[in-house]
């Protein structure tokens, strides 16, 4: 087998997480990602002038939506808002699927293990969206939790994703960039009374890890920046524009007169549940099959045309 070696940075779409306290502008920042469309699980964007998909209300609807987005040239960025509300949907799915009255019912943390598995399925579907040339942005609230270093004495407070302990690390590891948004305050002292008070409240975002919050990036961003999209806009200049699988199929069969009705007939014979009349109407699983086997299907079509 011939080995192929690639050198240097490989341009692809991005996986981003934006989190912070309520009302700081997480959704506003996410809305400025290139050609962004929201999956709004908590109706937090109702007052914003943004594009939205219909909100899925079940796990299966969510997976189907993400797979469909991966097949279409419909946008350049998909925003899941918010992760904590999405996690509630996944919790309901796990409980319903396993007959639990609550995620705690199985005991010994098993319910949260099932929840982590559900998250992995969602992230896998998100990767299909990324592979199709679209950015994925996950917006989440922040929670302050007590943290203890195993080799240190004492504990301290730190900001973390407002998710379960078994699921938050999955999202952080998956992401190319985790941005923590917060207010930067300054403490000033009255020279007369010597009393102190906090002033400022400037919105900032952090892109590297700190003992007091989670953050990371793979793009050499500074430790802290103004909470403005212009600070990270340059990241997207090298993101390739990738065609959808439907577009690649259409390009491959361009000029092949009669191929589309032949293909629909061929697929319906293989699977009688297929009711589509055109390639555009095919479900994601059928598109995946056609895209993977397009050359074989074209050869079969040509062979049958020759034999007629």
C-alpha positions as protocol buffer text, in pm:
chain_id: "A"
residue {
  index: 1
  type: UNK
  ca { x: 0 y: 0 z: 0 }
}
residue {
  index: 2
  type: UNK
  ca { x: 134 y: 341 z: -98 }
}
residue {
  index: 3
  type: UNK
  ca { x: 179 y: 576 z: 196 }
}
residue {
  index: 4
  type: UNK
  ca { x: 75 y: 937 z: 153 }
}
residue {
  index: 5
  type: UNK
  ca { x: 245 y: 1197 z: 374 }
}
residue {
  index: 6
  type: UNK
  ca { x: 99 y: 1545 z: 416 }
}
residue {
  index: 7
  type: UNK
  ca { x: 309 y: 1827 z: 557 }
}
residue {
  index: 8
  type: UNK
  ca { x: 217 y: 2161 z: 707 }
}
residue {
  index: 9
  type: UNK
  ca { x: -116 y: 2296 z: 835 }
}
residue {
  index: 10
  type: UNK
  ca { x: -430 y: 2141 z: 683 }
}
residue {
  index: 11
  type: UNK
  ca { x: -709 y: 2391 z: 622 }
}
residue {
  index: 12
  type: UNK
  ca { x: -1056 y: 2281 z: 734 }
}
residue {
  index: 13
  type: UNK
  ca { x: -1366 y: 2419 z: 897 }
}
residue {
  index: 14
  type: UNK
  ca { x: -1359 y: 2488 z: 1270 }
}
residue {
  index: 15
  type: UNK
  ca { x: -1512 y: 2345 z: 1588 }
}
residue {
  index: 16
  type: UNK
  ca { x: -1562 y: 2623 z: 1839 }
}
residue {
  index: 17
  type: UNK
  ca { x: -1709 y: 2655 z: 2189 }
}
residue {
  index: 18
  type: UNK
  ca { x: -1812 y: 2992 z: 2336 }
}
residue {
  index: 19
  type: UNK
  ca { x: -1917 y: 3003 z: 2700 }
}
residue {
  index: 20
  type: UNK
  ca { x: -1965 y: 3259 z: 2974 }
}
residue {
  index: 21
  type: UNK
  ca { x: -2216 y: 3406 z: 3219 }
}
residue {
  index: 22
  type: UNK
  ca { x: -2567 y: 3489 z: 3105 }
}
residue {
  index: 23
  type: UNK
  ca { x: -2624 y: 3805 z: 2904 }
}
residue {
  index: 24
  type: UNK
  ca { x: -2262 y: 3872 z: 2813 }
}
residue {
  index: 25
  type: UNK
  ca { x: -2311 y: 3836 z: 2438 }
}
residue {
  index: 26
  type: UNK
  ca { x: -2224 y: 3473 z: 2356 }
}
residue {
  index: 27
  type: UNK
  ca { x: -2498 y: 3436 z: 2097 }
}
residue {
  index: 28
  type: UNK
  ca { x: -2417 y: 3777 z: 1949 }
}
residue {
  index: 29
  type: UNK
  ca { x: -2055 y: 3672 z: 1901 }
}
residue {
  index: 30
  type: UNK
  ca { x: -2159 y: 3340 z: 1749 }
}
residue {
  index: 31
  type: UNK
  ca { x: -2398 y: 3516 z: 1510 }
}
residue {
  index: 32
  type: UNK
  ca { x: -2098 y: 3691 z: 1352 }
}
residue {
  index: 33
  type: UNK
  ca { x: -1937 y: 3366 z: 1240 }
}
residue {
  index: 34
  type: UNK
  ca { x: -1947 y: 3334 z: 860 }
}
residue {
  index: 35
  type: UNK
  ca { x: -2304 y: 3285 z: 729 }
}
residue {
  index: 36
  type: UNK
  ca { x: -2425 y: 3147 z: 1064 }
}
residue {
  index: 37
  type: UNK
  ca { x: -2756 y: 2964 z: 1114 }
}
residue {
  index: 38
  type: UNK
  ca { x: -2875 y: 2881 z: 1467 }
}
residue {
  index: 39
  type: UNK
  ca { x: -3021 y: 2568 z: 1621 }
}
residue {
  index: 40
  type: UNK
  ca { x: -3178 y: 2755 z: 1911 }
}
residue {
  index: 41
  type: UNK
  ca { x: -3272 y: 2514 z: 2191 }
}
residue {
  index: 42
  type: UNK
  ca { x: -3381 y: 2782 z: 2438 }
}
residue {
  index: 43
  type: UNK
  ca { x: -3526 y: 3058 z: 2218 }
}
residue {
  index: 44
  type: UNK
  ca { x: -3250 y: 3290 z: 2337 }
}
residue {
  index: 45
  type: UNK
  ca { x: -3216 y: 3447 z: 1991 }
}
residue {
  index: 46
  type: UNK
  ca { x: -3583 y: 3543 z: 1950 }
}
residue {
  index: 47
  type: UNK
  ca { x: -3495 y: 3913 z: 1974 }
}
residue {
  index: 48
  type: UNK
  ca { x: -3198 y: 3883 z: 1739 }
}
residue {
  index: 49
  type: UNK
  ca { x: -3196 y: 3923 z: 1361 }
}
residue {
  index: 50
  type: UNK
  ca { x: -3045 y: 3581 z: 1284 }
}
residue {
  index: 51
  type: UNK
  ca { x: -3127 y: 3277 z: 1070 }
}
residue {
  index: 52
  type: UNK
  ca { x: -3256 y: 2964 z: 1243 }
}
residue {
  index: 53
  type: UNK
  ca { x: -3336 y: 2605 z: 1164 }
}
residue {
  index: 54
  type: UNK
  ca { x: -3651 y: 2452 z: 1310 }
}
residue {
  index: 55
  type: UNK
  ca { x: -3557 y: 2345 z: 1663 }
}
residue {
  index: 56
  type: UNK
  ca { x: -3534 y: 1966 z: 1706 }
}
residue {
  index: 57
  type: UNK
  ca { x: -3724 y: 1837 z: 2007 }
}
residue {
  index: 58
  type: UNK
  ca { x: -3586 y: 1481 z: 2012 }
}
residue {
  index: 59
  type: UNK
  ca { x: -3245 y: 1317 z: 1981 }
}
residue {
  index: 60
  type: UNK
  ca { x: -3336 y: 1154 z: 1649 }
}
residue {
  index: 61
  type: UNK
  ca { x: -3456 y: 1487 z: 1506 }
}
residue {
  index: 62
  type: UNK
  ca { x: -3126 y: 1649 z: 1605 }
}
residue {
  index: 63
  type: UNK
  ca { x: -2910 y: 1380 z: 1443 }
}
residue {
  index: 64
  type: UNK
  ca { x: -3123 y: 1390 z: 1127 }
}
residue {
  index: 65
  type: UNK
  ca { x: -3093 y: 1770 z: 1114 }
}
residue {
  index: 66
  type: UNK
  ca { x: -2714 y: 1766 z: 1147 }
}
residue {
  index: 67
  type: UNK
  ca { x: -2677 y: 1495 z: 883 }
}
residue {
  index: 68
  type: UNK
  ca { x: -2906 y: 1690 z: 648 }
}
residue {
  index: 69
  type: UNK
  ca { x: -2706 y: 2010 z: 701 }
}
residue {
  index: 70
  type: UNK
  ca { x: -2391 y: 1818 z: 610 }
}
residue {
  index: 71
  type: UNK
  ca { x: -2548 y: 1726 z: 275 }
}
residue {
  index: 72
  type: UNK
  ca { x: -2664 y: 2075 z: 175 }
}
residue {
  index: 73
  type: UNK
  ca { x: -2496 y: 2398 z: 60 }
}
residue {
  index: 74
  type: UNK
  ca { x: -2712 y: 2590 z: 306 }
}
residue {
  index: 75
  type: UNK
  ca { x: -2475 y: 2792 z: 527 }
}
residue {
  index: 76
  type: UNK
  ca { x: -2112 y: 2824 z: 637 }
}
residue {
  index: 77
  type: UNK
  ca { x: -2155 y: 2800 z: 1016 }
}
residue {
  index: 78
  type: UNK
  ca { x: -2400 y: 2615 z: 1242 }
}
residue {
  index: 79
  type: UNK
  ca { x: -2455 y: 2741 z: 1598 }
}
residue {
  index: 80
  type: UNK
  ca { x: -2591 y: 2507 z: 1868 }
}
residue {
  index: 81
  type: UNK
  ca { x: -2734 y: 2737 z: 2137 }
}
residue {
  index: 82
  type: UNK
  ca { x: -2704 y: 2633 z: 2417 }
}
residue {
  index: 83
  type: UNK
  ca { x: -2513 y: 2319 z: 2514 }
}
residue {
  index: 84
  type: UNK
  ca { x: -2674 y: 2303 z: 2859 }
}
residue {
  index: 85
  type: UNK
  ca { x: -3026 y: 2306 z: 2712 }
}
residue {
  index: 86
  type: UNK
  ca { x: -2916 y: 2050 z: 2452 }
}
residue {
  index: 87
  type: UNK
  ca { x: -2783 y: 1834 z: 2734 }
}
residue {
  index: 88
  type: UNK
  ca { x: -3130 y: 1834 z: 2889 }
}
residue {
  index: 89
  type: UNK
  ca { x: -3269 y: 1701 z: 2560 }
}
residue {
  index: 90
  type: UNK
  ca { x: -3003 y: 1428 z: 2564 }
}
residue {
  index: 91
  type: UNK
  ca { x: -3082 y: 1348 z: 2928 }
}
residue {
  index: 92
  type: UNK
  ca { x: -3451 y: 1303 z: 2842 }
}
residue {
  index: 93
  type: UNK
  ca { x: -3350 y: 1079 z: 2551 }
}
residue {
  index: 94
  type: UNK
  ca { x: -3129 y: 858 z: 2770 }
}
residue {
  index: 95
  type: UNK
  ca { x: -3398 y: 824 z: 3037 }
}
residue {
  index: 96
  type: UNK
  ca { x: -3672 y: 744 z: 2787 }
}
residue {
  index: 97
  type: UNK
  ca { x: -3457 y: 496 z: 2596 }
}
residue {
  index: 98
  type: UNK
  ca { x: -3354 y: 306 z: 2910 }
}
residue {
  index: 99
  type: UNK
  ca { x: -3674 y: 345 z: 3110 }
}
residue {
  index: 100
  type: UNK
  ca { x: -3516 y: 561 z: 3382 }
}
residue {
  index: 101
  type: UNK
  ca { x: -3722 y: 800 z: 3589 }
}
residue {
  index: 102
  type: UNK
  ca { x: -3410 y: 1017 z: 3623 }
}
residue {
  index: 103
  type: UNK
  ca { x: -3049 y: 1013 z: 3508 }
}
residue {
  index: 104
  type: UNK
  ca { x: -2950 y: 922 z: 3866 }
}
residue {
  index: 105
  type: UNK
  ca { x: -3167 y: 610 z: 3881 }
}
residue {
  index: 106
  type: UNK
  ca { x: -2914 y: 349 z: 3755 }
}
residue {
  index: 107
  type: UNK
  ca { x: -2669 y: 444 z: 4031 }
}
residue {
  index: 108
  type: UNK
  ca { x: -2289 y: 442 z: 4031 }
}
residue {
  index: 109
  type: UNK
  ca { x: -2283 y: 716 z: 3765 }
}
residue {
  index: 110
  type: UNK
  ca { x: -2409 y: 482 z: 3492 }
}
residue {
  index: 111
  type: UNK
  ca { x: -2673 y: 729 z: 3379 }
}
residue {
  index: 112
  type: UNK
  ca { x: -2406 y: 990 z: 3313 }
}
residue {
  index: 113
  type: UNK
  ca { x: -2203 y: 733 z: 3118 }
}
residue {
  index: 114
  type: UNK
  ca { x: -2504 y: 683 z: 2891 }
}
residue {
  index: 115
  type: UNK
  ca { x: -2535 y: 1060 z: 2864 }
}
residue {
  index: 116
  type: UNK
  ca { x: -2170 y: 1089 z: 2758 }
}
residue {
  index: 117
  type: UNK
  ca { x: -2234 y: 827 z: 2487 }
}
residue {
  index: 118
  type: UNK
  ca { x: -2526 y: 1032 z: 2357 }
}
residue {
  index: 119
  type: UNK
  ca { x: -2303 y: 1341 z: 2344 }
}
residue {
  index: 120
  type: UNK
  ca { x: -2043 y: 1145 z: 2144 }
}
residue {
  index: 121
  type: UNK
  ca { x: -2308 y: 1061 z: 1885 }
}
residue {
  index: 122
  type: UNK
  ca { x: -2397 y: 1430 z: 1858 }
}
residue {
  index: 123
  type: UNK
  ca { x: -2031 y: 1529 z: 1822 }
}
residue {
  index: 124
  type: UNK
  ca { x: -1986 y: 1262 z: 1554 }
}
residue {
  index: 125
  type: UNK
  ca { x: -2276 y: 1417 z: 1360 }
}
residue {
  index: 126
  type: UNK
  ca { x: -2119 y: 1760 z: 1417 }
}
residue {
  index: 127
  type: UNK
  ca { x: -1797 y: 1630 z: 1263 }
}
residue {
  index: 128
  type: UNK
  ca { x: -1992 y: 1536 z: 950 }
}
residue {
  index: 129
  type: UNK
  ca { x: -2100 y: 1900 z: 930 }
}
residue {
  index: 130
  type: UNK
  ca { x: -1738 y: 2014 z: 973 }
}
residue {
  index: 131
  type: UNK
  ca { x: -1622 y: 1765 z: 708 }
}
residue {
  index: 132
  type: UNK
  ca { x: -1877 y: 1917 z: 468 }
}
residue {
  index: 133
  type: UNK
  ca { x: -1699 y: 2254 z: 496 }
}
residue {
  index: 134
  type: UNK
  ca { x: -1909 y: 2424 z: 765 }
}
residue {
  index: 135
  type: UNK
  ca { x: -1803 y: 2556 z: 1106 }
}
residue {
  index: 136
  type: UNK
  ca { x: -1974 y: 2427 z: 1421 }
}
residue {
  index: 137
  type: UNK
  ca { x: -2014 y: 2666 z: 1714 }
}
residue {
  index: 138
  type: UNK
  ca { x: -2143 y: 2541 z: 2048 }
}
residue {
  index: 139
  type: UNK
  ca { x: -2265 y: 2813 z: 2286 }
}
residue {
  index: 140
  type: UNK
  ca { x: -2285 y: 2733 z: 2658 }
}
residue {
  index: 141
  type: UNK
  ca { x: -2343 y: 2898 z: 2993 }
}
residue {
  index: 142
  type: UNK
  ca { x: -2070 y: 2903 z: 3255 }
}
residue {
  index: 143
  type: UNK
  ca { x: -2083 y: 2779 z: 3613 }
}
residue {
  index: 144
  type: UNK
  ca { x: -1841 y: 2857 z: 3896 }
}
residue {
  index: 145
  type: UNK
  ca { x: -1729 y: 2544 z: 4078 }
}
residue {
  index: 146
  type: UNK
  ca { x: -1489 y: 2459 z: 4356 }
}
residue {
  index: 147
  type: UNK
  ca { x: -1171 y: 2300 z: 4224 }
}
residue {
  index: 148
  type: UNK
  ca { x: -907 y: 2105 z: 4414 }
}
residue {
  index: 149
  type: UNK
  ca { x: -565 y: 2015 z: 4276 }
}
residue {
  index: 150
  type: UNK
  ca { x: -473 y: 1660 z: 4378 }
}
residue {
  index: 151
  type: UNK
  ca { x: -115 y: 1763 z: 4463 }
}
residue {
  index: 152
  type: UNK
  ca { x: -199 y: 2097 z: 4626 }
}
residue {
  index: 153
  type: UNK
  ca { x: -349 y: 2203 z: 4957 }
}
residue {
  index: 154
  type: UNK
  ca { x: -669 y: 2405 z: 4952 }
}
residue {
  index: 155
  type: UNK
  ca { x: -930 y: 2469 z: 4685 }
}
residue {
  index: 156
  type: UNK
  ca { x: -1033 y: 2762 z: 4468 }
}
residue {
  index: 157
  type: UNK
  ca { x: -1322 y: 2869 z: 4247 }
}
residue {
  index: 158
  type: UNK
  ca { x: -1301 y: 2840 z: 3869 }
}
residue {
  index: 159
  type: UNK
  ca { x: -1534 y: 2891 z: 3573 }
}
residue {
  index: 160
  type: UNK
  ca { x: -1633 y: 2580 z: 3379 }
}
residue {
  index: 161
  type: UNK
  ca { x: -1887 y: 2476 z: 3118 }
}
residue {
  index: 162
  type: UNK
  ca { x: -2229 y: 2438 z: 3278 }
}
residue {
  index: 163
  type: UNK
  ca { x: -2245 y: 2069 z: 3189 }
}
residue {
  index: 164
  type: UNK
  ca { x: -2214 y: 1739 z: 3372 }
}
residue {
  index: 165
  type: UNK
  ca { x: -1866 y: 1639 z: 3487 }
}
residue {
  index: 166
  type: UNK
  ca { x: -1846 y: 1345 z: 3245 }
}
residue {
  index: 167
  type: UNK
  ca { x: -1963 y: 1542 z: 2943 }
}
residue {
  index: 168
  type: UNK
  ca { x: -1787 y: 1878 z: 2971 }
}
residue {
  index: 169
  type: UNK
  ca { x: -1439 y: 1728 z: 2899 }
}
residue {
  index: 170
  type: UNK
  ca { x: -1573 y: 1563 z: 2581 }
}
residue {
  index: 171
  type: UNK
  ca { x: -1681 y: 1896 z: 2435 }
}
residue {
  index: 172
  type: UNK
  ca { x: -1356 y: 2071 z: 2537 }
}
residue {
  index: 173
  type: UNK
  ca { x: -1139 y: 1798 z: 2384 }
}
residue {
  index: 174
  type: UNK
  ca { x: -1345 y: 1796 z: 2064 }
}
residue {
  index: 175
  type: UNK
  ca { x: -1318 y: 2171 z: 2007 }
}
residue {
  index: 176
  type: UNK
  ca { x: -1040 y: 2351 z: 1820 }
}
residue {
  index: 177
  type: UNK
  ca { x: -1115 y: 2664 z: 2018 }
}
residue {
  index: 178
  type: UNK
  ca { x: -1280 y: 2723 z: 2358 }
}
residue {
  index: 179
  type: UNK
  ca { x: -1342 y: 3091 z: 2429 }
}
residue {
  index: 180
  type: UNK
  ca { x: -1443 y: 3205 z: 2777 }
}
residue {
  index: 181
  type: UNK
  ca { x: -1628 y: 3539 z: 2787 }
}
residue {
  index: 182
  type: UNK
  ca { x: -1647 y: 3744 z: 3105 }
}
residue {
  index: 183
  type: UNK
  ca { x: -1646 y: 4097 z: 3244 }
}
residue {
  index: 184
  type: UNK
  ca { x: -1311 y: 4247 z: 3336 }
}
residue {
  index: 185
  type: UNK
  ca { x: -1345 y: 4462 z: 3646 }
}
residue {
  index: 186
  type: UNK
  ca { x: -1091 y: 4686 z: 3817 }
}
residue {
  index: 187
  type: UNK
  ca { x: -1071 y: 4756 z: 4190 }
}
residue {
  index: 188
  type: UNK
  ca { x: -1019 y: 5121 z: 4283 }
}
residue {
  index: 189
  type: UNK
  ca { x: -962 y: 5272 z: 4626 }
}
residue {
  index: 190
  type: UNK
  ca { x: -1108 y: 5600 z: 4744 }
}
residue {
  index: 191
  type: UNK
  ca { x: -804 y: 5803 z: 4863 }
}
residue {
  index: 192
  type: UNK
  ca { x: -1009 y: 5968 z: 5136 }
}
residue {
  index: 193
  type: UNK
  ca { x: -1214 y: 5685 z: 5281 }
}
residue {
  index: 194
  type: UNK
  ca { x: -982 y: 5402 z: 5173 }
}
residue {
  index: 195
  type: UNK
  ca { x: -1292 y: 5209 z: 5070 }
}
residue {
  index: 196
  type: UNK
  ca { x: -1267 y: 4989 z: 4761 }
}
residue {
  index: 197
  type: UNK
  ca { x: -1513 y: 4921 z: 4483 }
}
residue {
  index: 198
  type: UNK
  ca { x: -1524 y: 4741 z: 4150 }
}
residue {
  index: 199
  type: UNK
  ca { x: -1552 y: 4950 z: 3834 }
}
residue {
  index: 200
  type: UNK
  ca { x: -1536 y: 4890 z: 3461 }
}
residue {
  index: 201
  type: UNK
  ca { x: -1714 y: 4574 z: 3353 }
}
residue {
  index: 202
  type: UNK
  ca { x: -1546 y: 4558 z: 3011 }
}
residue {
  index: 203
  type: UNK
  ca { x: -1641 y: 4250 z: 2809 }
}
residue {
  index: 204
  type: UNK
  ca { x: -1340 y: 4034 z: 2724 }
}
residue {
  index: 205
  type: UNK
  ca { x: -1277 y: 3682 z: 2600 }
}
residue {
  index: 206
  type: UNK
  ca { x: -1000 y: 3447 z: 2701 }
}
residue {
  index: 207
  type: UNK
  ca { x: -841 y: 3193 z: 2466 }
}
residue {
  index: 208
  type: UNK
  ca { x: -579 y: 3015 z: 2678 }
}
residue {
  index: 209
  type: UNK
  ca { x: -605 y: 2804 z: 2991 }
}
residue {
  index: 210
  type: UNK
  ca { x: -598 y: 2960 z: 3336 }
}
residue {
  index: 211
  type: UNK
  ca { x: -640 y: 2816 z: 3687 }
}
residue {
  index: 212
  type: UNK
  ca { x: -964 y: 3014 z: 3712 }
}
residue {
  index: 213
  type: UNK
  ca { x: -1129 y: 2918 z: 3380 }
}
residue {
  index: 214
  type: UNK
  ca { x: -1117 y: 2671 z: 3091 }
}
residue {
  index: 215
  type: UNK
  ca { x: -1004 y: 2804 z: 2751 }
}
residue {
  index: 216
  type: UNK
  ca { x: -788 y: 2689 z: 2463 }
}
residue {
  index: 217
  type: UNK
  ca { x: -713 y: 2750 z: 2097 }
}
residue {
  index: 218
  type: UNK
  ca { x: -498 y: 2604 z: 1819 }
}
residue {
  index: 219
  type: UNK
  ca { x: -441 y: 2929 z: 1633 }
}
residue {
  index: 220
  type: UNK
  ca { x: -193 y: 3124 z: 1845 }
}
residue {
  index: 221
  type: UNK
  ca { x: -454 y: 3365 z: 1981 }
}
residue {
  index: 222
  type: UNK
  ca { x: -350 y: 3595 z: 2268 }
}
residue {
  index: 223
  type: UNK
  ca { x: -446 y: 3510 z: 2626 }
}
residue {
  index: 224
  type: UNK
  ca { x: -721 y: 3774 z: 2633 }
}
residue {
  index: 225
  type: UNK
  ca { x: -895 y: 3992 z: 2376 }
}
residue {
  index: 226
  type: UNK
  ca { x: -1186 y: 4232 z: 2346 }
}
residue {
  index: 227
  type: UNK
  ca { x: -1508 y: 4034 z: 2308 }
}
residue {
  index: 228
  type: UNK
  ca { x: -1538 y: 4122 z: 1939 }
}
residue {
  index: 229
  type: UNK
  ca { x: -1549 y: 3892 z: 1637 }
}
residue {
  index: 230
  type: UNK
  ca { x: -1286 y: 4106 z: 1466 }
}
residue {
  index: 231
  type: UNK
  ca { x: -1032 y: 3961 z: 1711 }
}
residue {
  index: 232
  type: UNK
  ca { x: -1073 y: 3610 z: 1564 }
}
residue {
  index: 233
  type: UNK
  ca { x: -1195 y: 3686 z: 1211 }
}
residue {
  index: 234
  type: UNK
  ca { x: -854 y: 3616 z: 1058 }
}
residue {
  index: 235
  type: UNK
  ca { x: -886 y: 3249 z: 1157 }
}
residue {
  index: 236
  type: UNK
  ca { x: -1148 y: 3195 z: 889 }
}
residue {
  index: 237
  type: UNK
  ca { x: -944 y: 3332 z: 599 }
}
residue {
  index: 238
  type: UNK
  ca { x: -785 y: 2991 z: 537 }
}
residue {
  index: 239
  type: UNK
  ca { x: -1101 y: 2783 z: 576 }
}
residue {
  index: 240
  type: UNK
  ca { x: -1172 y: 2611 z: 244 }
}
residue {
  index: 241
  type: UNK
  ca { x: -1510 y: 2638 z: 76 }
}
residue {
  index: 242
  type: UNK
  ca { x: -1614 y: 2278 z: 31 }
}
residue {
  index: 243
  type: UNK
  ca { x: -1897 y: 2157 z: -188 }
}
residue {
  index: 244
  type: UNK
  ca { x: -2177 y: 1949 z: -37 }
}
residue {
  index: 245
  type: UNK
  ca { x: -2210 y: 1585 z: -130 }
}
residue {
  index: 246
  type: UNK
  ca { x: -2523 y: 1666 z: -331 }
}
residue {
  index: 247
  type: UNK
  ca { x: -2331 y: 1930 z: -525 }
}
residue {
  index: 248
  type: UNK
  ca { x: -2045 y: 1688 z: -592 }
}
residue {
  index: 249
  type: UNK
  ca { x: -2293 y: 1424 z: -713 }
}
residue {
  index: 250
  type: UNK
  ca { x: -2462 y: 1676 z: -944 }
}
residue {
  index: 251
  type: UNK
  ca { x: -2124 y: 1782 z: -1082 }
}
residue {
  index: 252
  type: UNK
  ca { x: -2019 y: 1419 z: -1142 }
}
residue {
  index: 253
  type: UNK
  ca { x: -2334 y: 1332 z: -1340 }
}
residue {
  index: 254
  type: UNK
  ca { x: -2365 y: 1661 z: -1528 }
}
residue {
  index: 255
  type: UNK
  ca { x: -2441 y: 1583 z: -1892 }
}
residue {
  index: 256
  type: UNK
  ca { x: -2550 y: 1222 z: -1825 }
}
residue {
  index: 257
  type: UNK
  ca { x: -2900 y: 1243 z: -1968 }
}
residue {
  index: 258
  type: UNK
  ca { x: -3143 y: 1007 z: -1797 }
}
residue {
  index: 259
  type: UNK
  ca { x: -2914 y: 930 z: -1503 }
}
residue {
  index: 260
  type: UNK
  ca { x: -3131 y: 1086 z: -1231 }
}
residue {
  index: 261
  type: UNK
  ca { x: -3452 y: 886 z: -1304 }
}
residue {
  index: 262
  type: UNK
  ca { x: -3241 y: 574 z: -1352 }
}
residue {
  index: 263
  type: UNK
  ca { x: -3073 y: 632 z: -1014 }
}
residue {
  index: 264
  type: UNK
  ca { x: -3403 y: 690 z: -832 }
}
residue {
  index: 265
  type: UNK
  ca { x: -3544 y: 370 z: -983 }
}
residue {
  index: 266
  type: UNK
  ca { x: -3229 y: 176 z: -893 }
}
residue {
  index: 267
  type: UNK
  ca { x: -3239 y: 297 z: -533 }
}
residue {
  index: 268
  type: UNK
  ca { x: -3612 y: 229 z: -492 }
}
residue {
  index: 269
  type: UNK
  ca { x: -3561 y: -128 z: -609 }
}
residue {
  index: 270
  type: UNK
  ca { x: -3287 y: -173 z: -350 }
}
residue {
  index: 271
  type: UNK
  ca { x: -3497 y: -4 z: -80 }
}
residue {
  index: 272
  type: UNK
  ca { x: -3875 y: 16 z: -142 }
}
residue {
  index: 273
  type: UNK
  ca { x: -3914 y: 273 z: 139 }
}
residue {
  index: 274
  type: UNK
  ca { x: -3745 y: 536 z: -81 }
}
residue {
  index: 275
  type: UNK
  ca { x: -4014 y: 766 z: -221 }
}
residue {
  index: 276
  type: UNK
  ca { x: -3796 y: 1047 z: -360 }
}
residue {
  index: 277
  type: UNK
  ca { x: -3843 y: 1162 z: -718 }
}
residue {
  index: 278
  type: UNK
  ca { x: -3518 y: 1358 z: -747 }
}
residue {
  index: 279
  type: UNK
  ca { x: -3168 y: 1348 z: -600 }
}
residue {
  index: 280
  type: UNK
  ca { x: -3248 y: 1661 z: -394 }
}
residue {
  index: 281
  type: UNK
  ca { x: -3531 y: 1474 z: -220 }
}
residue {
  index: 282
  type: UNK
  ca { x: -3315 y: 1179 z: -110 }
}
residue {
  index: 283
  type: UNK
  ca { x: -3255 y: 1123 z: 261 }
}
residue {
  index: 284
  type: UNK
  ca { x: -2901 y: 1174 z: 400 }
}
residue {
  index: 285
  type: UNK
  ca { x: -2831 y: 799 z: 419 }
}
residue {
  index: 286
  type: UNK
  ca { x: -2915 y: 758 z: 50 }
}
residue {
  index: 287
  type: UNK
  ca { x: -2704 y: 1060 z: -44 }
}
residue {
  index: 288
  type: UNK
  ca { x: -2415 y: 911 z: 153 }
}
residue {
  index: 289
  type: UNK
  ca { x: -2447 y: 584 z: -40 }
}
residue {
  index: 290
  type: UNK
  ca { x: -2467 y: 757 z: -379 }
}
residue {
  index: 291
  type: UNK
  ca { x: -2173 y: 986 z: -302 }
}
residue {
  index: 292
  type: UNK
  ca { x: -1957 y: 695 z: -187 }
}
residue {
  index: 293
  type: UNK
  ca { x: -2042 y: 481 z: -491 }
}
residue {
  index: 294
  type: UNK
  ca { x: -2095 y: 747 z: -759 }
}
residue {
  index: 295
  type: UNK
  ca { x: -1833 y: 613 z: -1000 }
}
residue {
  index: 296
  type: UNK
  ca { x: -1969 y: 257 z: -978 }
}
residue {
  index: 297
  type: UNK
  ca { x: -2323 y: 384 z: -1029 }
}
residue {
  index: 298
  type: UNK
  ca { x: -2221 y: 589 z: -1334 }
}
residue {
  index: 299
  type: UNK
  ca { x: -2046 y: 287 z: -1485 }
}
residue {
  index: 300
  type: UNK
  ca { x: -2352 y: 68 z: -1423 }
}
residue {
  index: 301
  type: UNK
  ca { x: -2578 y: 329 z: -1583 }
}
residue {
  index: 302
  type: UNK
  ca { x: -2354 y: 355 z: -1891 }
}
residue {
  index: 303
  type: UNK
  ca { x: -2331 y: -24 z: -1916 }
}
residue {
  index: 304
  type: UNK
  ca { x: -2710 y: -61 z: -1914 }
}
residue {
  index: 305
  type: UNK
  ca { x: -2746 y: 220 z: -2168 }
}
residue {
  index: 306
  type: UNK
  ca { x: -2501 y: 44 z: -2398 }
}
residue {
  index: 307
  type: UNK
  ca { x: -2684 y: -291 z: -2370 }
}
residue {
  index: 308
  type: UNK
  ca { x: -3024 y: -143 z: -2457 }
}
